Amino acid sequence: MHLLRPTTLEDFAAYLPRFLALVGHERWFKRADGLDAEQGRSPYRWKIVADYHWLELAISHQCDILAKEGRLLGEYVDIQAWAGLHFAATVVEVHAALNTKGKKSLTGRLRDALKAETGFAALYLEMDVAQRLAIDGFELEFPDLDGTDQYDLAFCREKVRGEVECKSISADAGRKIHRKDFYRFIEAMTPAFSGPIEQSRSEVLLIDLEDRLSANLQAQKPLRRSTMDMLLNGQADNAAESWFTVTRIALDQELRNEVTVDQARMSAICRQRWGQNCHAAGAITEDGGCLIVMRSQNEDDPSKPLLEAMRKAASQFSGERPAFIAVQFDEIAPADLMLPHVRRRAGLLSHALFQHYGELHVNATCFSCFDGLVRYEGNASSPGFAVPNLNPQFPLGATDMPTFLRRISDQTFADIIGAPLPAPDISTIHFGASASD
């Protein structure tokens, strides 16, 4: 199939009713109303919805504007809206070209995504890769949806043919403390944050877990009770049970007046002080407040689930054509794709896949992030980087496969993202030992 690529808001407006018909109009807006109510419950719930369900909210907002105005309005189309409109249009185009089984499968995946905790992340990746291949002039097939094979996409252009398998992975995979569970814990503490503020206390509550933070609220009960008691009572002793300790620390003494309202900066300061795997949030004003920092005594191991996902993807290809694995991290920002430890881990695991496990039919592994959107050449683009196989079974160059193998400089990549380079040469993978891994 050749994917049509709409370019005007008038074109996109025609796709929205067709997209809603596929998902189910009532089903879609019932979910959208639920998400809207959820994000209004607290800043922490808002963060969860913003991370995992921005696509549903962006599309719903455009549908509301179309219903009220009879057209889409440019002043209400931000970068997430552009991505949502492209996603909806691509889904409609793909559905129209699939066989009967494929149509049913895609409709089922749309409706399942409405109920999923990670929303449309996995399907978004497939549609995003399809769009990028279409821009580069490739004809597409969807073997997994059509039931003809196990990989997601087949592409061809003149004599170049290949396959793509997409894997959407939570950044929490392999981590002892999941962000959703941490934010829900902080939300439960919100009523007690008044204690330090009213008593003009400025403190850190450092929570050390023996292992992981359970998602089970009943299992969290002793930790929640101890933390809340210490928030409400400035004289309460440090708390400890077999699987956690909670330690009260003077905020100014510990952070040396580095407290900031910038959440990203505050998180960076906390990671530097209490380790890269810690989580931090709280309520701090000029009069006082508390920052809760939570960490596990056991190190995170995100490498194992990532390698397992890539090995699974490699096994799904035919082995008869060049293959590419597209990996999407669900909860990181575009700037995180430049971090040396992120690239190093991706490089080490990719070369293990190619060399140790002998998956020579895989030409490259490619890494991007959900909601990792930037404006580039007039599009809402998903930046990413690729780790090429240096000795693939089916050699291809950047001219053959620009979608995945086109090269740009590190500085150009940083300029597109709009963030400074964290190191001078992020594209060179160093294989020596590193404490960050």
C-alpha positions as a LaTeX table, in Angstrom:
\begin{tabular}{lrrr}
\hline
Residue & $x$ (\AA) & $y$ (\AA) & $z$ (\AA) \\
\hline
Met1 & 0.00 & 0.00 & 0.00 \\
His2 & 0.97 & 3.63 & $-0.52$ \\
Leu3 & $-0.03$ & 5.73 & 2.48 \\
Leu4 & $-1.60$ & 9.06 & 1.65 \\
Arg5 & $-0.15$ & 11.84 & 3.80 \\
Pro6 & $-2.61$ & 14.67 & 4.47 \\
Thr7 & $-1.06$ & 18.09 & 4.91 \\
Thr8 & $-3.87$ & 20.57 & 5.63 \\
Leu9 & $-6.25$ & 20.85 & 8.55 \\
Glu10 & $-9.13$ & 20.44 & 6.12 \\
Asp11 & $-7.66$ & 17.08 & 5.06 \\
Phe12 & $-7.22$ & 15.97 & 8.66 \\
Ala13 & $-10.75$ & 17.02 & 9.59 \\
Ala14 & $-12.13$ & 14.50 & 7.10 \\
Tyr15 & $-10.31$ & 11.65 & 8.85 \\
Leu16 & $-11.51$ & 12.28 & 12.41 \\
Pro17 & $-15.11$ & 11.00 & 11.99 \\
Arg18 & $-13.78$ & 7.89 & 10.23 \\
Phe19 & $-11.29$ & 7.29 & 13.05 \\
Leu20 & $-14.01$ & 7.62 & 15.70 \\
Ala21 & $-16.20$ & 5.21 & 13.76 \\
Leu22 & $-13.45$ & 2.58 & 13.92 \\
Val23 & $-12.97$ & 2.92 & 17.67 \\
Gly24 & $-16.60$ & 3.59 & 18.50 \\
His25 & $-17.75$ & 7.18 & 19.11 \\
Glu26 & $-19.37$ & 6.55 & 22.49 \\
Arg27 & $-16.53$ & 4.28 & 23.63 \\
Trp28 & $-13.92$ & 6.89 & 22.72 \\
Phe29 & $-15.51$ & 9.84 & 24.51 \\
Lys30 & $-16.40$ & 7.82 & 27.58 \\
Arg31 & $-12.68$ & 7.06 & 27.95 \\
Ala32 & $-11.72$ & 10.67 & 27.18 \\
Asp33 & $-14.09$ & 11.96 & 29.87 \\
Gly34 & $-12.60$ & 9.48 & 32.33 \\
Leu35 & $-9.06$ & 10.63 & 31.57 \\
Asp36 & $-10.08$ & 14.27 & 31.88 \\
Ala37 & $-11.56$ & 13.60 & 35.32 \\
Glu38 & $-8.52$ & 11.58 & 36.33 \\
Gln39 & $-6.02$ & 14.33 & 35.52 \\
Gly40 & $-8.07$ & 16.82 & 37.51 \\
Arg41 & $-7.79$ & 14.82 & 40.73 \\
Ser42 & $-4.26$ & 15.95 & 41.60 \\
Pro43 & $-1.00$ & 17.15 & 40.01 \\
Tyr44 & 0.34 & 13.62 & 40.36 \\
Arg45 & $-2.61$ & 12.06 & 38.50 \\
Trp46 & $-2.19$ & 14.78 & 35.89 \\
Lys47 & 1.42 & 13.68 & 35.41 \\
Ile48 & 0.41 & 10.05 & 34.86 \\
Val49 & $-2.26$ & 11.00 & 32.31 \\
Ala50 & 0.08 & 13.45 & 30.56 \\
Asp51 & 2.78 & 10.80 & 30.21 \\
Tyr52 & 0.67 & 7.87 & 29.03 \\
His53 & $-2.50$ & 9.30 & 27.48 \\
Trp54 & $-1.57$ & 12.56 & 25.76 \\
Leu55 & $-2.55$ & 11.07 & 22.40 \\
Glu56 & $-6.15$ & 10.35 & 23.40 \\
Leu57 & $-6.55$ & 13.82 & 24.91 \\
Ala58 & $-5.01$ & 15.54 & 21.88 \\
Ile59 & $-7.31$ & 13.74 & 19.43 \\
Ser60 & $-10.36$ & 14.33 & 21.66 \\
His61 & $-9.64$ & 18.05 & 21.82 \\
Gln62 & $-9.48$ & 18.26 & 18.02 \\
Cys63 & $-12.73$ & 16.29 & 17.75 \\
Asp64 & $-14.41$ & 18.75 & 20.12 \\
Ile65 & $-13.21$ & 21.72 & 18.07 \\
Leu66 & $-14.42$ & 20.10 & 14.85 \\
Ala67 & $-17.84$ & 19.42 & 16.37 \\
Lys68 & $-18.22$ & 23.00 & 17.67 \\
Glu69 & $-16.65$ & 24.96 & 14.81 \\
Gly70 & $-17.24$ & 22.67 & 11.85 \\
Arg71 & $-13.54$ & 22.84 & 11.07 \\
Leu72 & $-10.13$ & 22.57 & 12.75 \\
Leu73 & $-8.46$ & 25.79 & 13.87 \\
Gly74 & $-4.73$ & 26.33 & 13.52 \\
Glu75 & $-4.43$ & 28.29 & 16.77 \\
Tyr76 & $-5.48$ & 25.17 & 18.70 \\
Val77 & $-3.09$ & 22.76 & 16.98 \\
Asp78 & 0.07 & 22.23 & 19.00 \\
Ile79 & 2.75 & 19.60 & 18.40 \\
Gln80 & 0.79 & 16.87 & 20.22 \\
Ala81 & $-2.30$ & 17.72 & 18.20 \\
Trp82 & $-0.33$ & 17.38 & 14.94 \\
Ala83 & 0.93 & 13.98 & 16.07 \\
Gly84 & $-2.59$ & 12.93 & 17.06 \\
Leu85 & $-4.05$ & 14.02 & 13.73 \\
His86 & $-1.34$ & 12.18 & 11.80 \\
Phe87 & $-1.95$ & 9.08 & 13.91 \\
Ala88 & $-5.71$ & 9.13 & 13.32 \\
Ala89 & $-5.27$ & 9.65 & 9.57 \\
Thr90 & $-2.67$ & 6.88 & 9.30 \\
Val91 & $-4.89$ & 4.43 & 11.19 \\
Val92 & $-7.76$ & 5.14 & 8.80 \\
Glu93 & $-5.55$ & 4.74 & 5.73 \\
Val94 & $-4.03$ & 1.49 & 7.00 \\
His95 & $-7.43$ & 0.06 & 7.95 \\
Ala96 & $-8.79$ & 0.76 & 4.48 \\
Ala97 & $-5.93$ & $-1.19$ & 2.84 \\
Leu98 & $-5.97$ & $-4.27$ & 5.12 \\
Asn99 & $-7.66$ & $-7.56$ & 4.39 \\
Thr100 & $-10.77$ & $-8.58$ & 6.35 \\
Lys101 & $-8.76$ & $-10.20$ & 9.13 \\
Gly102 & $-6.45$ & $-7.20$ & 9.32 \\
Lys103 & $-9.36$ & $-4.76$ & 9.58 \\
Lys104 & $-10.81$ & $-6.74$ & 12.48 \\
Ser105 & $-7.41$ & $-7.01$ & 14.18 \\
Leu106 & $-6.70$ & $-3.27$ & 13.93 \\
Thr107 & $-10.15$ & $-2.38$ & 15.25 \\
Gly108 & $-9.59$ & $-4.74$ & 18.17 \\
Arg109 & $-6.23$ & $-3.17$ & 18.97 \\
Leu110 & $-7.74$ & 0.33 & 18.93 \\
Arg111 & $-10.41$ & $-0.68$ & 21.41 \\
Asp112 & $-7.97$ & $-2.60$ & 23.60 \\
Ala113 & $-5.70$ & 0.47 & 23.71 \\
Leu114 & $-8.53$ & 2.52 & 25.18 \\
Lys115 & $-8.45$ & 0.25 & 28.24 \\
Ala116 & $-4.67$ & $-0.18$ & 28.48 \\
Glu117 & $-2.60$ & 1.51 & 31.20 \\
Thr118 & $-0.07$ & 2.52 & 28.56 \\
Gly119 & $-2.77$ & 3.76 & 26.19 \\
Phe120 & $-1.95$ & 3.84 & 22.48 \\
Ala121 & 1.84 & 3.78 & 22.88 \\
Ala122 & 2.45 & 0.46 & 21.09 \\
Leu123 & 0.12 & 1.18 & 18.17 \\
Tyr124 & 1.44 & 4.73 & 17.92 \\
Leu125 & 4.93 & 3.36 & 17.32 \\
Glu126 & 3.77 & 1.17 & 14.44 \\
Met127 & 1.86 & 4.01 & 12.79 \\
Asp128 & 4.75 & 6.42 & 13.34 \\
Val129 & 7.24 & 4.04 & 11.71 \\
Ala130 & 4.78 & 3.51 & 8.85 \\
Gln131 & 4.53 & 7.26 & 8.33 \\
Arg132 & 8.31 & 7.66 & 8.25 \\
Leu133 & 8.70 & 4.84 & 5.73 \\
Ala134 & 5.95 & 6.32 & 3.58 \\
Ile135 & 7.65 & 9.73 & 3.58 \\
Asp136 & 10.76 & 8.03 & 2.21 \\
Gly137 & 8.76 & 6.50 & $-0.64$ \\
Phe138 & 8.31 & 2.91 & 0.57 \\
Glu139 & 5.27 & 0.78 & $-0.11$ \\
Leu140 & 4.01 & $-0.96$ & 3.00 \\
Glu141 & 2.33 & $-4.13$ & 4.18 \\
Phe142 & 1.22 & $-5.06$ & 7.70 \\
Pro143 & 1.81 & $-8.83$ & 7.98 \\
Asp144 & 1.05 & $-9.12$ & 11.70 \\
Leu145 & $-2.30$ & $-7.36$ & 11.38 \\
Asp146 & $-3.18$ & $-9.24$ & 8.19 \\
Gly147 & $-2.22$ & $-12.56$ & 9.80 \\
Thr148 & 0.31 & $-13.44$ & 7.10 \\
Asp149 & 3.45 & $-13.28$ & 9.29 \\
Gln150 & 4.68 & $-12.38$ & 12.78 \\
Tyr151 & 6.45 & $-9.03$ & 12.19 \\
Asp152 & 4.70 & $-5.67$ & 12.04 \\
Leu153 & 5.76 & $-4.04$ & 8.77 \\
Ala154 & 7.11 & $-5.08$ & 5.37 \\
Phe155 & 8.51 & $-2.33$ & 3.16 \\
Cys156 & 9.73 & $-2.14$ & $-0.43$ \\
Arg157 & 11.03 & 0.51 & $-2.81$ \\
Glu158 & 12.46 & $-0.57$ & $-6.17$ \\
Lys159 & 14.84 & $-3.43$ & $-5.29$ \\
Val160 & 15.04 & $-2.66$ & $-1.55$ \\
Arg161 & 12.84 & $-4.89$ & 0.61 \\
Gly162 & 12.83 & $-5.37$ & 4.36 \\
Glu163 & 10.95 & $-5.97$ & 7.57 \\
Val164 & 10.31 & $-4.06$ & 10.80 \\
Glu165 & 9.20 & $-5.28$ & 14.21 \\
Cys166 & 8.14 & $-2.66$ & 16.77 \\
Lys167 & 8.54 & $-3.02$ & 20.52 \\
Ser168 & 7.13 & $-0.41$ & 22.92 \\
Ile169 & 8.78 & $-0.75$ & 26.32 \\
Ser170 & 8.04 & 0.96 & 29.59 \\
Ala171 & 11.02 & 2.86 & 30.96 \\
Asp172 & 9.97 & 1.27 & 34.27 \\
Ala173 & 10.70 & $-2.24$ & 32.98 \\
Gly174 & 13.35 & $-3.74$ & 35.24 \\
Arg175 & 13.04 & $-0.92$ & 37.77 \\
Lys176 & 12.29 & $-1.46$ & 41.45 \\
Ile177 & 10.09 & 1.65 & 41.76 \\
His178 & 7.65 & 2.39 & 38.96 \\
Arg179 & 6.79 & 6.03 & 38.38 \\
Lys180 & 3.04 & 5.43 & 38.37 \\
Asp181 & 3.21 & 3.69 & 41.75 \\
Phe182 & 5.45 & 6.43 & 43.17 \\
Tyr183 & 3.14 & 9.23 & 42.02 \\
Arg184 & 0.13 & 7.41 & 43.46 \\
Phe185 & 2.00 & 7.07 & 46.75 \\
Ile186 & 2.79 & 10.81 & 46.75 \\
Glu187 & $-0.84$ & 11.59 & 45.96 \\
Ala188 & $-1.91$ & 9.61 & 49.04 \\
Met189 & 0.49 & 11.75 & 51.13 \\
Thr190 & $-0.89$ & 15.06 & 49.80 \\
Pro191 & $-3.26$ & 15.79 & 52.73 \\
Ala192 & $-0.37$ & 15.37 & 55.18 \\
Phe193 & 1.94 & 17.84 & 53.41 \\
Ser194 & 0.12 & 20.57 & 55.33 \\
Gly195 & 1.97 & 19.45 & 58.48 \\
Pro196 & 5.48 & 20.66 & 57.58 \\
Ile197 & 4.13 & 23.81 & 55.94 \\
Glu198 & 1.95 & 24.84 & 58.90 \\
Gln199 & 4.78 & 24.07 & 61.36 \\
Ser200 & 7.38 & 25.86 & 59.17 \\
Arg201 & 9.45 & 22.68 & 58.87 \\
Ser202 & 11.70 & 22.16 & 55.86 \\
Glu203 & 12.70 & 18.54 & 55.55 \\
Val204 & 13.41 & 15.52 & 53.42 \\
Leu205 & 11.83 & 12.16 & 54.20 \\
Leu206 & 14.22 & 9.59 & 52.74 \\
Ile207 & 12.50 & 6.26 & 52.15 \\
Asp208 & 14.80 & 3.29 & 51.65 \\
Leu209 & 13.12 & 0.11 & 50.39 \\
Glu210 & 14.69 & $-3.29$ & 50.80 \\
Asp211 & 13.61 & $-4.19$ & 47.27 \\
Arg212 & 10.68 & $-2.91$ & 45.20 \\
Leu213 & 7.65 & $-0.71$ & 45.76 \\
Ser214 & 4.63 & $-2.97$ & 45.49 \\
Ala215 & 1.73 & $-1.78$ & 43.33 \\
Asn216 & $-0.59$ & $-3.44$ & 45.86 \\
Leu217 & $-2.08$ & $-0.72$ & 48.07 \\
Gln218 & $-2.68$ & $-3.12$ & 50.94 \\
Ala219 & 0.99 & $-4.12$ & 50.93 \\
Gln220 & 1.97 & $-0.42$ & 50.99 \\
Lys221 & $-0.17$ & 0.29 & 54.05 \\
Pro222 & 2.59 & 0.21 & 56.74 \\
Leu223 & 4.81 & 2.49 & 54.63 \\
Arg224 & 1.98 & 4.91 & 53.92 \\
Arg225 & 0.99 & 5.06 & 57.59 \\
Ser226 & 4.57 & 5.64 & 58.81 \\
Thr227 & 5.26 & 8.34 & 56.22 \\
Met228 & 2.01 & 10.15 & 56.93 \\
Asp229 & 2.65 & 10.09 & 60.68 \\
Met230 & 6.09 & 11.67 & 60.17 \\
Leu231 & 4.63 & 14.33 & 57.88 \\
Leu232 & 1.92 & 15.31 & 60.36 \\
Asn233 & 4.09 & 15.09 & 63.48 \\
Gly234 & 7.41 & 16.87 & 63.39 \\
Gln235 & 8.49 & 15.08 & 66.58 \\
Ala236 & 7.84 & 11.55 & 65.31 \\
Asp237 & 10.88 & 9.29 & 65.28 \\
Asn238 & 12.33 & 7.74 & 62.16 \\
Ala239 & 10.33 & 4.68 & 61.10 \\
Ala240 & 11.53 & 1.21 & 60.22 \\
Glu241 & 10.08 & $-2.17$ & 59.38 \\
Ser242 & 11.60 & $-5.26$ & 57.80 \\
Trp243 & 11.29 & $-3.94$ & 54.25 \\
Phe244 & 11.64 & $-0.14$ & 54.62 \\
Thr245 & 13.08 & 2.71 & 56.63 \\
Val246 & 11.95 & 6.35 & 56.66 \\
Thr247 & 14.56 & 8.89 & 57.77 \\
Arg248 & 13.91 & 12.57 & 58.48 \\
Ile249 & 16.63 & 14.95 & 57.24 \\
Ala250 & 16.86 & 18.76 & 57.42 \\
Leu251 & 16.20 & 20.01 & 53.91 \\
Asp252 & 18.57 & 23.00 & 53.89 \\
Gln253 & 21.36 & 21.01 & 55.51 \\
Glu254 & 21.07 & 18.17 & 53.02 \\
Leu255 & 20.62 & 20.11 & 49.80 \\
Arg256 & 22.53 & 23.24 & 50.80 \\
Asn257 & 19.80 & 25.62 & 49.61 \\
Glu258 & 19.62 & 24.04 & 46.15 \\
Val259 & 15.84 & 23.64 & 46.35 \\
Thr260 & 14.19 & 24.80 & 43.15 \\
Val261 & 10.64 & 24.87 & 41.74 \\
Asp262 & 11.97 & 23.40 & 38.48 \\
Gln263 & 10.97 & 19.73 & 38.82 \\
Ala264 & 13.54 & 18.52 & 36.30 \\
Arg265 & 16.34 & 20.41 & 38.07 \\
Met266 & 15.17 & 19.21 & 41.48 \\
Ser267 & 15.08 & 15.60 & 40.27 \\
Ala268 & 18.61 & 15.94 & 38.87 \\
Ile269 & 19.87 & 17.30 & 42.20 \\
Cys270 & 18.24 & 14.42 & 44.08 \\
Arg271 & 19.65 & 11.80 & 41.72 \\
Gln272 & 23.11 & 13.27 & 42.21 \\
Arg273 & 22.70 & 13.12 & 45.99 \\
Trp274 & 20.76 & 9.85 & 46.47 \\
Gly275 & 21.50 & 7.87 & 43.35 \\
Gln276 & 20.32 & 7.69 & 39.74 \\
Asn277 & 17.42 & 5.36 & 40.59 \\
Cys278 & 15.75 & 7.53 & 43.23 \\
His279 & 12.37 & 9.26 & 42.82 \\
Ala280 & 11.54 & 12.62 & 44.38 \\
Ala281 & 8.41 & 14.76 & 44.81 \\
Gly282 & 6.72 & 16.82 & 47.47 \\
Ala283 & 5.33 & 20.19 & 48.50 \\
Ile284 & 7.71 & 23.02 & 49.34 \\
Thr285 & 6.94 & 26.71 & 49.88 \\
Glu286 & 8.98 & 29.62 & 51.24 \\
Asp287 & 7.55 & 28.86 & 54.69 \\
Gly288 & 8.40 & 25.15 & 54.74 \\
Gly289 & 7.47 & 21.81 & 53.30 \\
Cys290 & 8.70 & 18.33 & 52.65 \\
Leu291 & 10.43 & 16.53 & 49.83 \\
Ile292 & 9.92 & 12.76 & 49.75 \\
Val293 & 12.77 & 10.80 & 48.21 \\
Met294 & 12.31 & 7.08 & 47.59 \\
Arg295 & 14.96 & 4.58 & 46.52 \\
Ser296 & 15.60 & 0.85 & 46.58 \\
Gln297 & 18.63 & $-0.84$ & 48.09 \\
Asn298 & 18.71 & $-3.15$ & 45.05 \\
Glu299 & 19.88 & $-1.72$ & 41.74 \\
Asp300 & 17.54 & $-1.39$ & 38.78 \\
Asp301 & 18.23 & $-3.70$ & 35.84 \\
Pro302 & 16.51 & $-2.29$ & 32.73 \\
Ser303 & 18.92 & $-4.18$ & 30.46 \\
Lys304 & 17.25 & $-7.57$ & 30.85 \\
Pro305 & 13.74 & $-6.63$ & 29.63 \\
Leu306 & 15.20 & $-4.58$ & 26.78 \\
Leu307 & 17.39 & $-7.44$ & 25.57 \\
Glu308 & 14.49 & $-9.89$ & 25.90 \\
Ala309 & 12.28 & $-7.61$ & 23.79 \\
Met310 & 14.95 & $-7.30$ & 21.07 \\
Arg311 & 15.58 & $-11.06$ & 21.02 \\
Lys312 & 11.84 & $-11.67$ & 20.74 \\
Ala313 & 11.66 & $-9.21$ & 17.85 \\
Ala314 & 14.58 & $-10.90$ & 16.06 \\
Ser315 & 12.78 & $-14.24$ & 16.26 \\
Gln316 & 9.67 & $-12.84$ & 14.58 \\
Phe317 & 11.34 & $-11.96$ & 11.26 \\
Ser318 & 11.40 & $-14.24$ & 8.22 \\
Gly319 & 15.22 & $-14.24$ & 8.14 \\
Glu320 & 15.06 & $-13.83$ & 4.36 \\
Arg321 & 15.34 & $-10.02$ & 4.12 \\
Pro322 & 16.99 & $-7.10$ & 5.95 \\
Ala323 & 15.27 & $-6.49$ & 9.27 \\
Phe324 & 15.03 & $-3.54$ & 11.66 \\
Ile325 & 13.89 & $-3.47$ & 15.27 \\
Ala326 & 12.15 & $-0.25$ & 16.34 \\
Val327 & 12.16 & 0.22 & 20.13 \\
Gln328 & 10.10 & 2.93 & 21.80 \\
Phe329 & 10.55 & 3.92 & 25.45 \\
Asp330 & 7.23 & 5.01 & 26.88 \\
Glu331 & 8.24 & 7.52 & 29.56 \\
Ile332 & 11.41 & 9.40 & 28.60 \\
Ala333 & 11.96 & 12.74 & 26.89 \\
Pro334 & 13.81 & 13.41 & 23.61 \\
Ala335 & 16.81 & 14.85 & 25.48 \\
Asp336 & 17.17 & 11.52 & 27.33 \\
Leu337 & 18.02 & 9.89 & 23.99 \\
Met338 & 21.30 & 11.81 & 24.08 \\
Leu339 & 22.39 & 10.59 & 27.52 \\
Pro340 & 25.63 & 8.60 & 27.26 \\
His341 & 24.42 & 5.81 & 29.56 \\
Val342 & 21.20 & 5.39 & 27.53 \\
Arg343 & 23.14 & 5.12 & 24.28 \\
Arg344 & 25.79 & 2.91 & 25.80 \\
Arg345 & 23.22 & 0.43 & 27.10 \\
Ala346 & 21.45 & 0.41 & 23.73 \\
Gly347 & 24.77 & $-0.16$ & 21.96 \\
Leu348 & 25.98 & $-2.93$ & 24.26 \\
Leu349 & 22.71 & $-4.84$ & 24.06 \\
Ser350 & 22.42 & $-4.37$ & 20.31 \\
His351 & 25.93 & $-5.68$ & 19.67 \\
Ala352 & 25.17 & $-8.61$ & 21.97 \\
Leu353 & 22.12 & $-9.31$ & 19.81 \\
Phe354 & 24.13 & $-9.14$ & 16.59 \\
Gln355 & 27.31 & $-10.89$ & 17.67 \\
His356 & 26.68 & $-13.08$ & 20.73 \\
Tyr357 & 23.23 & $-14.25$ & 19.69 \\
Gly358 & 24.03 & $-14.24$ & 15.98 \\
Glu359 & 21.00 & $-12.30$ & 14.75 \\
Leu360 & 22.79 & $-11.21$ & 11.58 \\
His361 & 19.57 & $-10.66$ & 9.62 \\
Val362 & 18.90 & $-7.63$ & 11.86 \\
Asn363 & 20.49 & $-4.60$ & 10.18 \\
Ala364 & 19.93 & $-2.15$ & 13.02 \\
Thr365 & 18.11 & $-1.48$ & 16.25 \\
Cys366 & 16.41 & 1.91 & 16.43 \\
Phe367 & 15.38 & 3.79 & 19.59 \\
Ser368 & 12.82 & 6.57 & 20.09 \\
Cys369 & 10.39 & 7.70 & 22.80 \\
Phe370 & 6.62 & 8.06 & 23.10 \\
Asp371 & 5.65 & 11.74 & 23.18 \\
Gly372 & 9.24 & 12.45 & 22.18 \\
Leu373 & 8.00 & 15.04 & 19.71 \\
Val374 & 9.90 & 17.90 & 18.09 \\
Arg375 & 9.13 & 20.17 & 15.16 \\
Tyr376 & 11.32 & 19.34 & 12.17 \\
Glu377 & 10.82 & 20.22 & 8.51 \\
Gly378 & 7.21 & 21.19 & 9.19 \\
Asn379 & 6.29 & 17.90 & 10.85 \\
Ala380 & 5.73 & 16.64 & 14.37 \\
Ser381 & 8.71 & 14.29 & 14.34 \\
Ser382 & 9.87 & 11.54 & 16.70 \\
Pro383 & 13.66 & 11.81 & 17.06 \\
Gly384 & 15.61 & 8.62 & 17.54 \\
Phe385 & 18.97 & 6.99 & 17.06 \\
Ala386 & 20.03 & 3.70 & 15.48 \\
Val387 & 22.70 & 1.16 & 16.34 \\
Pro388 & 23.71 & $-0.48$ & 13.04 \\
Asn389 & 24.94 & $-4.03$ & 12.66 \\
Leu390 & 28.44 & $-3.64$ & 11.22 \\
Asn391 & 28.35 & $-7.04$ & 9.48 \\
Pro392 & 24.73 & $-7.74$ & 8.54 \\
Gln393 & 23.63 & $-10.71$ & 6.48 \\
Phe394 & 21.88 & $-8.37$ & 4.02 \\
Pro395 & 23.94 & $-5.17$ & 3.66 \\
Leu396 & 22.08 & $-1.89$ & 3.16 \\
Gly397 & 23.38 & 1.66 & 3.12 \\
Ala398 & 21.86 & 4.99 & 4.07 \\
Thr399 & 20.76 & 5.55 & 0.46 \\
Asp400 & 18.87 & 2.24 & 0.45 \\
Met401 & 17.27 & 2.78 & 3.88 \\
Pro402 & 17.30 & 6.47 & 4.85 \\
Thr403 & 14.48 & 6.00 & 7.38 \\
Phe404 & 16.73 & 4.15 & 9.81 \\
Leu405 & 20.28 & 4.61 & 8.52 \\
Arg406 & 20.44 & 8.28 & 7.54 \\
Arg407 & 23.29 & 9.93 & 9.44 \\
Ile408 & 23.29 & 13.37 & 11.04 \\
Ser409 & 25.84 & 14.93 & 13.38 \\
Asp410 & 25.44 & 14.88 & 17.14 \\
Gln411 & 25.16 & 18.68 & 17.18 \\
Thr412 & 22.42 & 18.65 & 14.52 \\
Phe413 & 20.52 & 16.05 & 16.56 \\
Ala414 & 20.84 & 18.22 & 19.68 \\
Asp415 & 19.73 & 21.32 & 17.75 \\
Ile416 & 16.64 & 19.53 & 16.46 \\
Ile417 & 15.71 & 18.42 & 19.98 \\
Gly418 & 16.53 & 21.84 & 21.40 \\
Ala419 & 18.75 & 20.62 & 24.24 \\
Pro420 & 22.50 & 20.88 & 24.83 \\
Leu421 & 24.76 & 17.94 & 24.11 \\
Pro422 & 25.46 & 16.15 & 27.42 \\
Ala423 & 28.85 & 14.93 & 26.15 \\
Pro424 & 31.10 & 15.77 & 23.18 \\
Asp425 & 30.67 & 12.48 & 21.28 \\
Ile426 & 27.43 & 10.71 & 22.11 \\
Ser427 & 27.45 & 8.54 & 18.97 \\
Thr428 & 30.64 & 6.70 & 19.88 \\
Ile429 & 29.83 & 3.75 & 22.15 \\
His430 & 32.56 & 2.92 & 24.64 \\
Phe431 & 32.67 & $-0.72$ & 25.69 \\
Gly432 & 34.75 & $-0.33$ & 28.83 \\
Ala433 & 33.29 & $-0.64$ & 32.34 \\
Ser434 & 31.05 & 2.20 & 33.50 \\
Ala435 & 29.52 & 2.81 & 36.87 \\
Ser436 & 26.34 & 4.15 & 35.22 \\
Asp437 & 25.55 & 0.70 & 33.83 \\
\hline
\end{tabular}
